[in-house]
Amino acid sequence: MKRILSAAAAVAVFATMGAGVAEARNRTVVNQSGYANAAGAVQTGRDNGSVVNQDGNRHYARGVQEGYNNFLRMDQYGTRNHVTTTQVGNNNFSATGQEGRNLRADTLQTGRGNVAGVAQIGNGSRAVTDQDGVNNTSGIIQIGNGQDVEVRQRGEGNISVVVQSGYN
């Protein structure tokens, strides 16, 4: 009888552990090809999602999310691109692009309801987005080579749009 009760207790403990993990409902999808790609995703909280797609050589991607209902997407295609996205809070969204070589995009969002997007196509460009607050929106598009932009927003309801083209 003791064995049956012990087994039942163990099943109950494992069942509740599984329910707690399933309840978190965080999801990460990573697709990599090419040579020496590295990707990492850390999510604490619930209902967070992250998607990382890398193609070429020696890419690095890191996504960190803490809170609930945050989503990030990172896509890289060329060579030696680097992207980091950190979101702390709730209901934040970040989408990065990148295609060429030696591109770097860093996004940091703290608060809730913030939206950030970066799209870079050329070579050797860098984009930094740093938002802290509520319902801030930032969009960066860089097409040429050697572009450099930093956007920092604090507070509520800020909007920034940066479009750069041409070649340096």
N, C-alpha and C positions, 0 to 999 in steps of 0.2 A: 504494500500500500504506500509506503514511504517513497519507493521508486516512482510510482505512478504520479504522486503529488509533486515530487521533484521534477519529473519530466514535464508535467503540466505547467509548473511554475516557470521552467526554462522556456517552454514554448510561448507562454504569455509574455515573458520578458523580451524574447526575440521578436515576437509579433509587434509589441509596442515600439521597439527600436526601429523596426522596418517602417512602421506607420509614421514615426517622427521624421525619418529621412525622406519618405515619399511626400510628406506634407510640405517639406521645404520647397519642392518643385522648382529648383534652380536647374538650368539647362545650359550646357556648353557643347558646341560643335566645333571641331578643329579639322581642317583639311589641309594637308601639306604635300608638296611634291618638290622635286629639285634636290638641292644639296645643302646639308647643314642648316636647315630651318629649325627655329626654336620658338615654341609658343607656350604660354602659361596663362591659366585663368583661375582666379580665386573668387569665390562668391560666398558671402555670408548673408543671411537673411532669407527672404523667400520671394518666389516669382521673378527671379532675375534670369536674364538670358544673355548669352554671348556667342558670337559666331566669328571665327577666325579662318580666313582662307589665305594661303600663301602659295606662291608658285615657283619663282626663280631660285636664286642662290643666296644662301646666308642671311635670310630674313630673321628678324627678331620681333616678336609680338608678346605683349603682356597686358592682360586685362584684370582689373581688380574692381569688384563691386561689393558694396556693403549697404544693406538696407533692404527695401523691397520694390518690386516692379521696375527695376532698372534694366536697360537693354543696351548692349554695345555690339557693333559690327566693325571688323577690320578686314580689309582686303589689300593684299600687296602682290605685285606681279613681277617686277624687274629684279635687280640684284641689290643685296645689302641694304634693304630698307629696314627701318626701325619704327615701331609704333608702340606707345604705351597709353593706356586709357585707364583712369581711376575715377570711379563714381561712388560718392558716399552720400546717402540720403535716399529719397524716394522718387519714383516716377521720372527718372532722368534717362535721356536717350543720346547716344553718340554713334555716329557713323563716320568712318574714315575711308579713304580710297587708296591712292598711291599706285603708280605704275612704273616709273623710270628706275633710275639707279640712285643709291645713296640719299634717299628721301627719309625725312624724319618728321613724325607727327606725335605730339604729346598733348593729351587732353586730360584736364582735371576738372571735375564738377562736384561741387559740394552744395547740398541743399535739396530742393525738390522742384520738379517740373522744368528742369533745364534741358536744352536741346543744343547739341554741338554737331557740326558736320565739317569734314575736311576732305578735299579732293585735290590731289597733286598729280601731275602727269610727267613733267620734265625730269631733269636730273639735278641732284644736289640742293633741293629746296628743303626748307624747314618751316613747320607751322606749330605754334603753341596756342592752345586755348585753355584759359583758366577762368572758370565761372564759379562764383560763390553767392548763393542767395536763392531766390524763388523766381521761376518762370523767365529765365534769361535765355536768349537765343543767339547763337553765333554760327555763321557760315563762312568758310574760307575756301576759295578756289584759286589755285595757282597752276599755271599751264607751262610757262617757260622754264628755263634752267636757272638755278641759283637764287630762287626767290626766298624771302625770309619775312615772316610775320609773327607777331605776338599779340594776342587779344586777352585782356584781363578785364573782367566785369564783376562788380560787387553790387549787391542790392537786389532790387526787384524789377522785373519787366524790361531789362536792358536788351537791346537788339544791335548786333554788329554784322555787317556784311563786308567782306574784303574780297575783291577780285583782282588778281594780278596776272598779267600776260607778258609776253615778250621774253627776251633772253638777256641774261647778264654775262 
